[in-house]
Amino acid sequence: MFSIQTSGLFFTLFLGVFTTLLDTINGPEDLNNLSVLQLKQLSAEIRSRIISVTSKNGGHLASNLGVVELTVALHTVFDSPKDAIIWDVSHQCYAHKILTGRNNTFDTIRQRNGLSGFTKQAESEHDWFDAGHSSTSISSALGLLTGRDLLHKDGKVIAVIGDGALTGGMAMEGLFHAGQIAKNLVIVLNDNKMSITSNHGTLSKYLSRLTTTPQYQTLRFNVSAVIEHIPLIGKGLSWFNYKLKRAIKSLIFPNNLFSDVGFEYVGPLNGHHLEDLLKVLRRVKRIHRPVVIHVVTKKGKGYSPAEKDPVKFHGISPFNIETGELKHVHSCKTFTQVFSNEFLNLAAKDEKICAITAAMATGTGLLPFAKQYPDRFFDVGIAEQHAVTFAGGLARSGMKPLVAIYSTFIQRAVDQLIHDIALQSVPSVFVLDRSGAVPFDGETHQGIFDISLLRPVPGISLLAPSSASELQLMLRWAFKQTFPVVIRYPKGACPQERDEFSLPIEQGRGVLCKRPVLDDSNKKNDTKKMLFVCTGGIFPEVQEATDILAIENNINADVYNLRFLKPLDKHYFLDIAKQYNRIFFVEDGIRIGGIGTYLESLVDRTFDDKKTAVSGFPDRFLAQGNRKEILEDAHLSATYLAKKAMKLFI
């Protein structure tokens, strides 16, 4: 049984029908006349609402529970949307959505045609940016603020960024620039000692050392307020006071990064103490210099299972509120689990094998390796570019690095893959989890660009397994090579095995999965043949499409599972292709610049008698839904594929 740490949350969970305060909030302006006691009650109701909905829909629970009081305080003090609140990553925006007129539709979050799990401009004027990747808020906020100044527009701009996101180089670039141009920017540093897994590195330790006392902050603000209100000389004296404080603080607190780059530093504050948050935010609202407010919060606050295991409850599937246990558990192994197990086996046999992740040890399946071989495991924080180039350095030393990363996040390190890995032909292995359709997280997390981005890069081998056995074979093969290898696979359970999937890996070659010839004597003479050519992640839907064609249309369709998206043994492929007059190319990547259009062009240049078609993700961003819904929306479901295949026979 979980424990409830807040009495208000207890009543809203179990006596929610009698609590109506949240129902009276239609926008941030409704917070203005609430007492601190009422704001605490509202915080408890919001926390209850988030737990209830997330238990049914899944989502980012721990991070959202950690910022409830902070969100309430921000919307109480600042005037959104005139004052722009920018959420870094924005997976912690649930309370923000509830307070900005979306409580009535909050039950639809992360569902098809429902609310996004991230901020989204199309949903609300309170969402200034669509965000889903880390470390962007400071740059976005600074640009917005600078543009407003140039256009003589009023309003504060507040960037809310976590300590994990601050490990990203882009956040530091924005921080240094903001200090340089001294804009009136407010940065709220949400320090929960976590990113997704526990933070590692110098910055995390540094934040833990900052000990500027609340008493000092109170005195500082009181003195500043008095000076600023002195007639005639107040502003000039305030600037002199600011410079004097900087000089004194450099002697007393020589290691405050934020002060060093030009920010006023406030904190650390208890991020769950509403009175302190309101007091400091109101003071900060009145000053006209860049400020960092350091707020310490607890991930999962108020729900004991999430407090005890914030990593598990960071991104959670539907769960039982009473026990915290997941409601739906995969009966089959997922690609992530297969990778995790096989990688452990390989590492046990080779001490040179090491692993790198960018704050995603659990999501990528590297946590067992980290526990078994801590000296060979490196979590670099949310720093994908560094992860890739760091792997290059490890490889040059003689180690055998593997970088595990989500497909959507490798986009941030394409330059490093080109310059620091491929150009120098560095032997290294990259596994891209969550390739193709990614359930529920929406546009920012779909893994649909990696094929088009990486296929043009010289010297890289790009593979896509269709089953557990193929993934195992590919990993073993990858660590034997003297060049970089990228393996991409989807989020989800591995499909049923076929004998062909266990065939040895041959560079550039796939496997032909032949369908038994239809033997109904009444239809045998009318049987039509065709070939599907597909990437591994879409194999289950292609296989189902062949079943539909066979049963409903008497079409016998074989499937060539590419395995290699680069390089390609063209002669081997063309020898197979020449046996079929109709060929349908299907991939779980964006169609433009993909493998399908390339192969179709190759066939058209080589043969005169082939009818071909290509399907891939369309030229648009794909909204959230489950895998089936996303593929239906993209016309990549089995039913759509079968219908399109039929057109080749017209």
N, C-alpha and C positions, 0 to 999 in steps of 0.2 A: 504494500500500500504506500502510495506517495504521501509526502507531508506537505501541508499548506503553511507557508511561513507568514502570510499576511491575512489577518482576519477578514479584511474586505474581500480578498480573493475567495476565502472560504464561503462567504455568504453569496457571492456572485456565481460560484460554481454550483452550489447546492440549493440556493434560494433565489436563483436568477430571475424568476418570474416576478419577484417583488422589488427588483432593482431596476429603476427606470432612468437613472442619470445619463447613461450612454445614449439612450434613445432620444434625449433632448439635444444632442450635439449634432448639428447639421453642417458645421464648418468651424474653423478655428476661432472665429469671432465669438462663438458661444462660450468660450473658455474665459472670456474677459471678466465676467462678474462672479466667477466661482471662487470660493474660499480655498485655502490650502487644504483643509479637511476634505472638501468636495473633490479637489483635484486628486487627492490620494485615493478616494473612493473610485473616481473615474479611472485611475491607473489600474486599480484592482479589477475593474470590470473589463477594461481593454485586455489585460493579461488573460482573464478567463475566456474572453472571446477568441483570442488568438489560439489558446490551447485547444478549445473546442473545435474550431474550424480546421486547424492543422491536423488534429487527430483523425479527421475524415479525409482531408484532401492531401495530406502530406505537405511538406514545405520546409522553410528555414525557421525552425522553432527557437533554438537556443539564442541565436543572435537577436531575434525580435523581442524575446522576453527580457533581454538585457538592456534594451534602450527605451522601455516604456516610459519611465519617469522623465528621462531626458527629452523624449519626443513631446510629452505633455508640457514640459517646461518651455521648450523652444516655441511651440505653437501658442503658449500663453503670453510669452514676452514679445515675440516678433509678430509682424503683421503679414502673414503669408496670403497671397503670393507676391505682394509688393516687396516684402522682404523674402528673398529667395533662399530656400533651404535645399542644399544639394547633398544628396546621400551617396557616398562612395559605395560602389558595387550595387547598392540599393536593395540587397536581399533583406535588410533590416528595416524596411519601410512599411511593415504591416500596420503599426500603430499610426504612422503618418497617414496611411490610406483611410483608416477608420475615422480619424479626426478631420479629414478633408472631404467629407460628404459621401464616402463610399462604404459606410458601415452596412447599409441595407443590402449591398451586393457582395459583401465580403465573403459570403459562403461560396462564391463562385471562383475564388482565387485559385489560379494555376489550372483551371479547367478550360476546356474548349469554349471559346466565345465569352469567357469570363474575365475577371480581373487578372492582370499580370502579376507575377510574384515579385516584380521589380518596378521601379518607377517608369512611367510611360506617358509621354506628352499627350497622346490621344485620349487618355483617360481623364485628365484633370489639369487645370491651369496651375495647380500646386506642384505638379511634376515638371520641373524645368528641363530635364534631360531624360532620354532613355538610357539606362545604365545597367550593366550586368557584369562588366569586367572591373577589375580592381585598379585603384590608384589614380583615377581620372578626376576626382572631385575638385582638387585644388586648382588644377589647370582650367577646368570648366568654369569654376566659380570666379577665378581671377579674370578670365576673358569676359564673362558676363558683367562683372563689376567695372572693368575698364571701359567696356562699350557703353555702359550706362553713364559713366562719368563723361565720356566724350559727347553723349547725347543729352547731357544735363538732366538725367533722370534720378529720382530719389530712390531710397531703399537700401537696406543692408543686404549683404550676400554672406551666407553662412555655409561653409563646407563641413560636413560631418564625416570623419574618416576614422577607421579603426587602426589600432596599432599594427595589425597584420598588413593592412593595405599600405601603411607608411613604409614598409620594407620595399615596396616597388619603386624602382628608379624614377618613374614618371612623377610620383608624388614628391620626391625630393627636388626634382627639376622645377616643379610648380612652386614648392615652398621657397626655394632660393630666389626665384624670379619675383614672387610676391613680396619678399623682404626687400628686394632690390628697388622695386618701384613704389614701395611703401603705400600701397592702396589700403583702403578701409575694409579689409577682409577679416572675417571672423572664421577661425578654424576650430572646430570642436574635435579634439582627439579623444575618441572613445577607446579607452585602454582597458581591455578585458583579458590581457595576457594571452590572447588567442588570435589566430587568423582563422583557419579551419581546424588544423591541428595546432598543437602548442607552438608558440613562436620560438624561433631559434635565433641566435646571433646577437651581435653587439647592440643593435637598436632596442631590442626587447629588454636587455639588461639595463641599458641607459635609462629607459622610461621608468623602470623600477627604482632607479636611484634618485629621481627628481623628488626633492623633499621640501620644496618651498612651502612654508606653513600657511594654513588658512589665516592665522593671525596677521602674518605679514601682508597677505593679499587684502585683508580688510583695511589695514592701516594705509596701504598704498592707494587703494581706491578712494578712501575718505580724504586723504591729502590731495589727490588729483582733483576730486570734485570741488574742494574748497578753492584751489588755485584757479581752476577754469572759470569760476564765477567772479573773480576779482575784476572789477570794471577796468577797461582800457588795456591793462597790461596782462590780463589773464591768459590770453592765448600765447603770448611771447614767453611768459613765465612758465607756462605749462610745457612748452617745448624745451626750455632750459632744464626744468625739473626732470623731463624724460631722459635727456642726455646725461644728467647727473646720476640718475638711478642706474642707467646703463653702465656708467663707469664704476659705481659702487658695487653693483651686482657682479661685474666682471672680476672683482676682487673676492667677493664672498662666495659666489656661485660660478666658478670659472668654466663649468662644463655644460651650461644650458644652451643647447644647440639653437633653440628657437629664438632666444634673445640675441645670440650671435649673428643670426641672419636677418635681424631687424624686427622681430615680433615682440610684443608684450606677452609675457607668459603668466597664466593664471592656473594655479592648481598645485597638486592634484586635489580634485573634489570627489566626494562620494556621489556617484552617479545615480544613486537611488534615494538621495535625501533631497526632497523637493524644495524645502525652504532654502537650502544653500544654493541649489541650482537657480531658482528664481531670482535670488538676491544678486548673484554674480552676473547672470545674463542681463538683468536690468541695468547693472552698472556698465557692462561691456557695451550695451546698446548705445550708451551716451558718449563713448569715446570715439575718436576719429583716427585711429592708427591700427595697423594690423595686429591682431590678437590671436593667441593660441590658448584655448581653454582645455586643460587636461582633466578629463573626467574618467574616473575609475569605476567600471561596472562589472557585473558578474553575469557571464553567459548562462542562460537558462533560469534567471532569477525568478523565484516564486513557484517553480515546479521542480520538485526534488530529483526526479529521474534525469531531467535535463541539466540540473546543476551538477549532479554526480558524473554525468557522461555527456559533456557539451559537444564532443566530437560526433557521437552517435546522433545527437539531436540537432546537429547543425543543419543538415539536409535529410529530413526524415520521411519515410513512407508513412501511410496511415497507421495509427497505433492505438492501443488501448490506454485510455487516460488513467485508469486505476493502476495498471501494472507498468506502463511504459513499453510494453512489448509490441512488436510489429504485428499488424493484422494479417498481412500477406507476405509469406516467405517463399522464395523461388524453390520449387521442388527440384529443378535442374540447376546445374552449375552455370554461373554467368561467365561471360568472357573474362571479366575482371578476376574472378576466382580462379579460373583456369590459368590465367597469366601468373597470378600470385603464387600458385602451387608449383608451376613449372619453373618459374624463375628461382624459387628457393632450391629446387632440385639442381639446377645448373650452378647456382652459387656454391652449393655444398661440394661440388666437384672441382671448382676453379676459384682459387683465392684472389685472382685478379679481377673478378667480376664485382662491380660496385653499382650503387643505385643513387639516383638524384631525383628529387621531386621539388616542386614549387608550392609548398604548403598543402599538398594533396596526398599525404601518405595513406590515409584511410581510403579515400575515394578511388585511388589508382591501384589499390591492392598491395602497396609496399609496406604496410605496417608490420606484417609477419617478418619480412626481411629485416626491417629496422630493429625489431626485437632480437632476432637471431644473430644479426651481424651489425651491431651499432657502429663499429669502426669503419664499415664500408658503406654506410648510409649517410646521405647528405640532404637535409631539408634546407633549401636556400631562402625560404620565405617566398613571398609573392613576387618573384623576380625571374620570369621565364627566360629573358634574354641572358641573364647571368647563368642560369642553369645550363643552357645550351653551350655557351662558350666555356664554362667551367668543365663540362664534359669533354670538350676538345682538349683542354689542358691535361685532364686526367688520362685521356687516351695517349697523348704524346709522351706521357711518363711511362707508359707500358701497361696501364690498367685497362680494364674492359668495361667502360661505363654504359649504363642504361639510364635513359631519361624517360620517366613515366609522366605523362601530361595529358590533359584533355585536348581533344581536337580543336575546340574553339579557342583555347589559350595558346596553342602553338602559333596562331596567327601573329602573336606579339613578338615572336622570335624568328620570323622567316629570314630576316637579314642575317642573323647569327648562324642559322642553318646554312645559308648560302656562303657567307664569308669565312666563318670560323670552322665549319665542318666540311661541306661539300667541296669548296674550292681547294682545300688542303687534303681531301680524301682521307679524313680522319676515321679510323675504324670505331664505330660507336653504334648503339642501338637506341632507337626512339620508339616508344609504344604510345599510340594516340588512342586513348580510351574515349568513349562517348562520340565516336564518329558516326556520321549519318544523322538520322532522326533521333533527337534527344527529348524524352518525355517531360512535359510539364514546365520546363524552365523558359521556354519561349525563344524569341528571335535571337537574343544575344548568345544563347548556348547551343544552337544547332551546329553540329559538326559537319557542315556541308561544303566547306571551302578547301579542305586540305588537299584533295586530289588535284584540283585546278592550280593551287598554289605551289605544290611540290613536284608535280610531274615535269614542269619545264626545267627544274634544277638539274644541271649535269652532275653525274657521279653518285646520285642517290638511288637506292633500290626501294621501291614502294610496294608493299604487299598488303593483302586483305584476306584474312582467313574467313571461312564460312562455317567452321565448326571448332570444337575443342581440340580435336586431334590435329587439325591444320594449324591452329595457333601454336600448339606444342612443337610441331615440326618446324614451323617458321622461326620460333625463338632459338631452337637448337641450331638451325642453319645460320641465323643472323650472327651468332657469336663466333662462327667459324670464318667469317668474311673479313677482308682487309679494307673494306670501304663502309660508308655509313648506310644503315638499313633502317627504314621506317615501316612499322607495322600498325595498321589502323583497324579498329574493331568497334562494334556498337555497344551501347549499354543494353544489357538484357541477357536472357537465358540463351545458352547455346542450342542450336537446333539438333534434331536427331542426326546421328552419324550415318554416313554412307561408306561403302567400301572404298570408293574413289578418294575420299578425304584422307585416307591413310597412305596413299601413294607417296613415294619420296619426292622431296622438293627438287625441281630442276629449274635452274635460273631462267626466267623469262617465259616459262610454260605453265599453263593451267591444267585442269583435268576435265575431261568430257564425261558428263553424267548422262548416260543413254537411258531413255525410257523404254521399257519393254514394248515391243511392237504389239499393237492392238490385234487380237486374234479372233474377233467376232467374224465369222465367215460371211455374214451378210454385209459387213462394212469393210472388210479387209481390202477390197479392190479400190475403195474410195478414200482410204486413209491418206491424209496429207501430212507432210513433214515440214518441220522448221527448226531453227536453232535459236535459243536464247543465249546471249553472252552477257555475263553479269559479274559484278563485284561481290565479294563475299558477304558483306553486310546486308545485301538485299536478296540473298539466295532463298530464304524461306518464302518470301512473297513470290518470287519467280517460280519456285517449285509448286506452290499452290496454284499459280496461274496455269502451269502445264497440266495440272489435274483437271482444272475447269475446262481447258481446251479439249482434253481427251474425252471427258465424260459428255460434255455438251455439244462439241463440234467435230468429234472424230478426227482431231488433229494430234499427231504424235510429235511432241516437242522435246528435243534434247536440250541439255544445258551445258554450256562451256563455262566453268567457273574459272575466272582468269587467274586467280592467285596473285600474279604479278601485274601491277598497274604500271610498273616501270622497273627494269627494261622489259621489252616484249620480244619474244622469239617470233618474228613476223612470219617466217617460212612455216613454222609449226602451226601457227594460227591459221594461215591461209590454206594449208593442206586440209584442215578441218572445215573451214568455211566453204571450200569449193564443193563439198558434198551436199550443201543445202542451197535452195533457191530463195529462201526467205530467212532473213536474219534480223533479230531484234536485240539491240544493245540496251542494257538496263544497268544503271549505277546508283548508288546511294550517296552521290555527291552532286554538286550543282552542274547542270547540263553544259553551260557555257565553259569552254576550256577543259571539259572533262575527257575521260577515256573513251566514252561512247562515240562522241562526234569524231574523234581521231580514227577510231577503228572503222566507222562507217565510211569515212573518206578513203581509208586504205582499201576497203573492199570495193568501193565504187571505182577506184583507179585501177584495180587489178582485174575485175570481172565486169562483163557486160550484161549478165543475165540474173543479177540478184536484186530482189526487192528488200529494202532495209528500212528500219525505223530506230529511233533513239529515244529513250526516256531517262530523265534525271530530275533532280530538283529544279523547279522553275526559277526564273530570274526575279526573285523577290524574297523577302525575309519571311520566315514561317512562324506563325503564332503557336502558342502552347496548346497542348493536348496530349493524350496518350500516343503511343507509337502508331497504333492503327489509325487514329484520327489524323495525325500529321501526314502519314502516307496517303490517306484518302484525299486530304487537302492538296497534296502535291501530285495527285494522279499516279501514285506509285503503289497503290494497293493491288492485291492479286486480281481483283475484279477488273480494275482499270487496265491492268497489263494484259489480261486475256482479251478484253474488248479491242485494245489497240493492236494486238497480235492478229486478231481476226481481219482487220482492215488490210493486212498484207495479202490476203487471199481474195480480195475483191477486184 
